[in-house]
Amino acid sequence: MFPLSTGMAVLAGLSLGVLGMLWAFYERRERRGGAAARPSAHHCVRCDAVYGAPRAGADTPCPRCGHLNRALRF
């Protein structure tokens, strides 16, 4: 059987490896798609509706009243 310190070192190494692989996966996914692939949220200043649009950055018309609104920035 392994000593406790060796088991803890193996567990810590495996945890760091899994976190590193998750980080690399999400970084690669972010670079491939970028912000253009992500839907954006919009808030209509005229009728107070909140709605989503397929592309970020563009002014999109409100589905309720047709007013052009910019995407929300968080």
Backbone hydrogen bonds in HBPLUS format (Angstrom, degrees):
<---DONOR---> <-ACCEPTOR-->    atom                        ^
c    i                          cat <-CA-CA->   ^        H-A-AA   ^      H-
h    n   atom  resd res      DA  || num        DHA   H-A  angle D-A-AA Bond
n    s   type  num  typ     dist DA aas  dist angle  dist       angle   num
A0007-GLY N   A0003-PRO O   3.14 MM   4  6.45 161.6  2.18 155.0 160.2     1
A0008-MET N   A0004-LEU O   2.96 MM   4  6.18 156.4  2.02 151.1 157.5     2
A0009-ALA N   A0005-SER O   3.04 MM   4  6.18 151.1  2.13 138.6 146.2     3
A0010-VAL N   A0006-THR O   2.96 MM   4  6.22 156.6  2.02 149.6 155.5     4
A0011-LEU N   A0007-GLY O   2.94 MM   4  6.12 160.7  1.98 146.7 152.3     5
A0012-ALA N   A0008-MET O   2.88 MM   4  6.03 157.9  1.93 146.5 152.6     6
A0013-GLY N   A0009-ALA O   2.92 MM   4  6.06 158.2  1.97 144.4 150.7     7
A0014-LEU N   A0010-VAL O   2.92 MM   4  6.14 160.2  1.96 150.9 155.9     8
A0015-SER N   A0011-LEU O   2.98 MM   4  6.14 157.4  2.03 145.5 151.9     9
A0016-LEU N   A0012-ALA O   2.95 MM   4  6.16 162.9  1.98 151.1 155.4    10
A0017-GLY N   A0013-GLY O   2.92 MM   4  6.09 149.2  2.02 142.6 151.7    11
A0018-VAL N   A0014-LEU O   2.95 MM   4  6.20 157.6  2.00 150.3 155.2    12
A0019-LEU N   A0015-SER O   2.98 MM   4  6.23 166.0  2.00 152.3 156.3    13
A0020-GLY N   A0016-LEU O   2.89 MM   4  6.01 154.1  1.96 143.5 151.0    14
A0021-MET N   A0017-GLY O   2.96 MM   4  6.19 152.7  2.03 144.9 152.0    15
A0022-LEU N   A0018-VAL O   2.96 MM   4  6.23 159.4  2.00 152.4 157.8    16
A0023-TRP N   A0019-LEU O   2.94 MM   4  6.10 161.1  1.97 148.6 154.0    17
A0024-ALA N   A0020-GLY O   2.97 MM   4  6.17 162.0  2.00 147.2 151.7    18
A0025-PHE N   A0021-MET O   2.95 MM   4  6.12 157.6  2.00 147.1 153.3    19
A0026-TYR N   A0022-LEU O   3.04 MM   4  6.26 169.5  2.05 156.5 157.9    20
A0027-GLU N   A0023-TRP O   2.94 MM   4  6.07 152.5  2.01 149.1 157.3    21
A0028-ARG N   A0024-ALA O   3.00 MM   4  6.07 161.0  2.03 146.6 151.6    22
A0029-ARG N   A0025-PHE O   2.98 MM   4  6.20 157.4  2.03 147.1 153.8    23
A0030-GLU N   A0026-TYR O   2.95 MM   4  6.01 152.4  2.03 139.4 146.5    24
A0031-ARG N   A0027-GLU O   3.04 MM   4  6.27 155.6  2.10 147.4 153.3    25
A0032-ARG N   A0028-ARG O   3.01 MM   4  6.21 151.3  2.10 147.5 155.0    26
A0033-GLY N   A0029-ARG O   3.16 MM   4  6.24 174.3  2.16 151.0 152.4    27
A0034-GLY N   A0030-GLU O   2.72 MM   4  5.14 138.3  1.89 131.8 145.8    28
A0038-ARG N   A0035-ALA O   3.27 MM   3  5.34 147.9  2.38 100.3 109.3    29
A0040-SER N   A0053-ALA O   2.98 MM  13  5.38 155.6  2.04 148.6 155.9    30
A0053-ALA N   A0040-SER O   2.87 MM  13  5.38 152.6  1.95 154.8 161.5    31
A0072-LEU N   A0041-ALA O   2.75 MM  31  5.66 174.6  1.76 159.6 160.2    32
A0042-HIS N   A0051-TYR O   2.75 MM   9  5.34 156.9  1.81 170.2 175.0    33
A0051-TYR N   A0042-HIS O   2.96 MM   9  5.34 157.4  2.02 142.4 149.8    34
A0044-CYS N   A0049-ALA O   2.78 MM   5  5.20 169.4  1.79 160.6 163.9    35
A0048-ASP N   A0044-CYS O   3.06 MM   4  5.00 131.0  2.31 124.1 132.9    36
A0060-THR N   A0069-ASN O   3.10 MM   9  5.65 152.1  2.18 157.2 153.3    37
A0069-ASN N   A0060-THR O   3.07 MM   9  5.65 160.6  2.11 137.6 141.1    38
A0062-CYS N   A0067-HIS O   2.92 MM   5  5.32 141.8  2.06 127.8 138.6    39
A0066-GLY N   A0062-CYS O   2.89 MM   4  4.53 137.0  2.08 119.6 131.1    40
